Amino acid sequence: MEFLFILKILFLIGVVIALYAVIRNLDIIKIILIYWKDLIFRK
């Protein structure tokens, strides 16, 4: 029971860190998506 509780807490912390990283790099992700869209639809 306690082991599962610790795993859930670690999972939650990992999700929060991942969301923070995605939000911090949102502008970079947008630039990459625009670049790929231009590559696909230019042809």
KOLGU-4560 file (N, C-alpha, C; in nm, 3 decimals, padded with zeros to 5 digits):
<recs>
<n_xx: 00.083 n_yy: -00.120 n_zz: 00.000 ca_xx: 00.000 ca_yy: 00.000 ca_zz: 00.000 c_xx: 00.088 c_yy: 00.126 c_zz: 00.000 mol: A seq: 1 type: MET>
<n_xx: 00.185 n_yy: 00.128 n_zz: 00.089 ca_xx: 00.271 ca_yy: 00.246 ca_zz: 00.096 c_xx: 00.357 c_yy: 00.260 c_zz: -00.030 mol: A seq: 2 type: GLU>
<n_xx: 00.399 n_yy: 00.146 n_zz: -00.086 ca_xx: 00.481 ca_yy: 00.150 ca_zz: -00.208 c_xx: 00.402 c_yy: 00.210 c_zz: -00.323 mol: A seq: 3 type: PHE>
<n_xx: 00.276 n_yy: 00.171 n_zz: -00.337 ca_xx: 00.192 ca_yy: 00.226 ca_zz: -00.444 c_xx: 00.170 c_yy: 00.375 c_zz: -00.424 mol: A seq: 4 type: LEU>
<n_xx: 00.154 n_yy: 00.417 n_zz: -00.301 ca_xx: 00.136 ca_yy: 00.559 ca_zz: -00.270 c_xx: 00.258 c_yy: 00.639 c_zz: -00.314 mol: A seq: 5 type: PHE>
<n_xx: 00.378 n_yy: 00.587 n_zz: -00.284 ca_xx: 00.501 ca_yy: 00.655 ca_zz: -00.324 c_xx: 00.511 c_yy: 00.660 c_zz: -00.476 mol: A seq: 6 type: ILE>
<n_xx: 00.474 n_yy: 00.551 n_zz: -00.544 ca_xx: 00.476 ca_yy: 00.550 ca_zz: -00.691 c_xx: 00.381 c_yy: 00.654 c_zz: -00.747 mol: A seq: 7 type: LEU>
<n_xx: 00.262 n_yy: 00.667 n_zz: -00.690 ca_xx: 00.166 ca_yy: 00.766 ca_zz: -00.738 c_xx: 00.221 c_yy: 00.907 c_zz: -00.720 mol: A seq: 8 type: LYS>
<n_xx: 00.285 n_yy: 00.935 n_zz: -00.608 ca_xx: 00.342 ca_yy: 01.068 ca_zz: -00.585 c_xx: 00.452 c_yy: 01.096 c_zz: -00.686 mol: A seq: 9 type: ILE>
<n_xx: 00.540 n_yy: 00.998 n_zz: -00.710 ca_xx: 00.647 ca_yy: 01.018 ca_zz: -00.807 c_xx: 00.589 c_yy: 01.040 c_zz: -00.947 mol: A seq: 10 type: LEU>
<n_xx: 00.485 n_yy: 00.966 n_zz: -00.983 ca_xx: 00.421 ca_yy: 00.982 ca_zz: -01.113 c_xx: 00.363 c_yy: 01.123 c_zz: -01.126 mol: A seq: 11 type: PHE>
<n_xx: 00.297 n_yy: 01.171 n_zz: -01.021 ca_xx: 00.240 ca_yy: 01.306 ca_zz: -01.024 c_xx: 00.349 c_yy: 01.412 c_zz: -01.040 mol: A seq: 12 type: LEU>
<n_xx: 00.459 n_yy: 01.395 n_zz: -00.968 ca_xx: 00.570 ca_yy: 01.490 ca_zz: -00.981 c_xx: 00.625 c_yy: 01.488 c_zz: -01.123 mol: A seq: 13 type: ILE>
<n_xx: 00.637 n_yy: 01.368 n_zz: -01.182 ca_xx: 00.686 ca_yy: 01.357 ca_zz: -01.320 c_xx: 00.592 c_yy: 01.425 c_zz: -01.418 mol: A seq: 14 type: GLY>
<n_xx: 00.462 n_yy: 01.410 n_zz: -01.398 ca_xx: 00.365 ca_yy: 01.475 ca_zz: -01.487 c_xx: 00.376 c_yy: 01.627 c_zz: -01.476 mol: A seq: 15 type: VAL>
<n_xx: 00.389 n_yy: 01.677 n_zz: -01.355 ca_xx: 00.402 ca_yy: 01.822 ca_zz: -01.336 c_xx: 00.528 c_yy: 01.874 c_zz: -01.404 mol: A seq: 16 type: VAL>
<n_xx: 00.640 n_yy: 01.804 n_zz: -01.388 ca_xx: 00.765 ca_yy: 01.846 ca_zz: -01.451 c_xx: 00.752 c_yy: 01.842 c_zz: -01.603 mol: A seq: 17 type: ILE>
<n_xx: 00.689 n_yy: 01.738 n_zz: -01.657 ca_xx: 00.672 ca_yy: 01.727 ca_zz: -01.802 c_xx: 00.585 c_yy: 01.841 c_zz: -01.854 mol: A seq: 18 type: ALA>
<n_xx: 00.475 n_yy: 01.872 n_zz: -01.785 ca_xx: 00.389 ca_yy: 01.983 ca_zz: -01.827 c_xx: 00.465 c_yy: 02.115 c_zz: -01.823 mol: A seq: 19 type: LEU>
<n_xx: 00.545 n_yy: 02.136 n_zz: -01.719 ca_xx: 00.624 ca_yy: 02.258 ca_zz: -01.708 c_xx: 00.722 c_yy: 02.269 c_zz: -01.825 mol: A seq: 20 type: TYR>
<n_xx: 00.787 n_yy: 02.159 n_zz: -01.858 ca_xx: 00.884 ca_yy: 02.160 ca_zz: -01.968 c_xx: 00.813 c_yy: 02.190 c_zz: -02.100 mol: A seq: 21 type: ALA>
<n_xx: 00.695 n_yy: 02.132 n_zz: -02.122 ca_xx: 00.622 ca_yy: 02.157 ca_zz: -02.246 c_xx: 00.580 c_yy: 02.304 c_zz: -02.254 mol: A seq: 22 type: VAL>
<n_xx: 00.531 n_yy: 02.359 n_zz: -02.144 ca_xx: 00.488 ca_yy: 02.499 ca_zz: -02.144 c_xx: 00.607 c_yy: 02.592 c_zz: -02.167 mol: A seq: 23 type: ILE>
<n_xx: 00.722 n_yy: 02.560 n_zz: -02.109 ca_xx: 00.841 ca_yy: 02.643 ca_zz: -02.127 c_xx: 00.888 c_yy: 02.641 c_zz: -02.273 mol: A seq: 24 type: ARG>
<n_xx: 00.872 n_yy: 02.526 n_zz: -02.341 ca_xx: 00.923 ca_yy: 02.511 ca_zz: -02.477 c_xx: 00.814 c_yy: 02.523 c_zz: -02.582 mol: A seq: 25 type: ASN>
<n_xx: 00.700 n_yy: 02.583 n_zz: -02.545 ca_xx: 00.587 ca_yy: 02.589 ca_zz: -02.636 c_xx: 00.621 c_yy: 02.667 c_zz: -02.763 mol: A seq: 26 type: LEU>
<n_xx: 00.697 n_yy: 02.776 n_zz: -02.751 ca_xx: 00.731 ca_yy: 02.854 ca_zz: -02.870 c_xx: 00.820 c_yy: 02.772 c_zz: -02.964 mol: A seq: 27 type: ASP>
<n_xx: 00.913 n_yy: 02.694 n_zz: -02.909 ca_xx: 00.999 ca_yy: 02.610 ca_zz: -02.992 c_xx: 00.916 c_yy: 02.504 c_zz: -03.062 mol: A seq: 28 type: ILE>
<n_xx: 00.820 n_yy: 02.444 n_zz: -02.990 ca_xx: 00.734 ca_yy: 02.342 ca_zz: -03.050 c_xx: 00.651 c_yy: 02.403 c_zz: -03.162 mol: A seq: 29 type: ILE>
<n_xx: 00.599 n_yy: 02.526 n_zz: -03.143 ca_xx: 00.521 ca_yy: 02.593 ca_zz: -03.248 c_xx: 00.606 c_yy: 02.615 c_zz: -03.371 mol: A seq: 30 type: LYS>
<n_xx: 00.730 n_yy: 02.660 n_zz: -03.354 ca_xx: 00.818 ca_yy: 02.684 ca_zz: -03.468 c_xx: 00.841 c_yy: 02.554 c_zz: -03.545 mol: A seq: 31 type: ILE>
<n_xx: 00.864 n_yy: 02.444 n_zz: -03.473 ca_xx: 00.887 ca_yy: 02.315 ca_zz: -03.539 c_xx: 00.763 c_yy: 02.271 c_zz: -03.615 mol: A seq: 32 type: ILE>
<n_xx: 00.644 n_yy: 02.286 n_zz: -03.554 ca_xx: 00.520 ca_yy: 02.245 ca_zz: -03.622 c_xx: 00.495 c_yy: 02.329 c_zz: -03.746 mol: A seq: 33 type: LEU>
<n_xx: 00.520 n_yy: 02.460 n_zz: -03.739 ca_xx: 00.502 ca_yy: 02.546 ca_zz: -03.857 c_xx: 00.599 c_yy: 02.505 c_zz: -03.967 mol: A seq: 34 type: ILE>
<n_xx: 00.723 n_yy: 02.473 n_zz: -03.928 ca_xx: 00.823 ca_yy: 02.430 ca_zz: -04.026 c_xx: 00.778 c_yy: 02.303 c_zz: -04.097 mol: A seq: 35 type: TYR>
<n_xx: 00.730 n_yy: 02.203 n_zz: -04.022 ca_xx: 00.684 ca_yy: 02.078 ca_zz: -04.083 c_xx: 00.562 c_yy: 02.101 c_zz: -04.170 mol: A seq: 36 type: TRP>
<n_xx: 00.470 n_yy: 02.187 n_zz: -04.126 ca_xx: 00.351 ca_yy: 02.218 ca_zz: -04.206 c_xx: 00.392 c_yy: 02.280 c_zz: -04.339 mol: A seq: 37 type: LYS>
<n_xx: 00.489 n_yy: 02.372 n_zz: -04.335 ca_xx: 00.537 ca_yy: 02.434 ca_zz: -04.459 c_xx: 00.603 c_yy: 02.329 c_zz: -04.549 mol: A seq: 38 type: ASP>
<n_xx: 00.679 n_yy: 02.238 n_zz: -04.490 ca_xx: 00.744 ca_yy: 02.134 ca_zz: -04.570 c_xx: 00.641 c_yy: 02.046 c_zz: -04.639 mol: A seq: 39 type: LEU>
<n_xx: 00.534 n_yy: 02.010 n_zz: -04.568 ca_xx: 00.435 ca_yy: 01.918 ca_zz: -04.623 c_xx: 00.350 c_yy: 01.984 c_zz: -04.731 mol: A seq: 40 type: ILE>
<n_xx: 00.303 n_yy: 02.108 n_zz: -04.704 ca_xx: 00.205 ca_yy: 02.170 ca_zz: -04.793 c_xx: 00.268 c_yy: 02.255 c_zz: -04.903 mol: A seq: 41 type: PHE>
<n_xx: 00.402 n_yy: 02.270 n_zz: -04.902 ca_xx: 00.467 ca_yy: 02.348 ca_zz: -05.005 c_xx: 00.468 c_yy: 02.273 c_zz: -05.138 mol: A seq: 42 type: ARG>
<n_xx: 00.473 n_yy: 02.141 n_zz: -05.131 ca_xx: 00.485 ca_yy: 02.061 ca_zz: -05.253 c_xx: 00.355 c_yy: 02.055 c_zz: -05.330 mol: A seq: 43 type: LYS>
</recs>
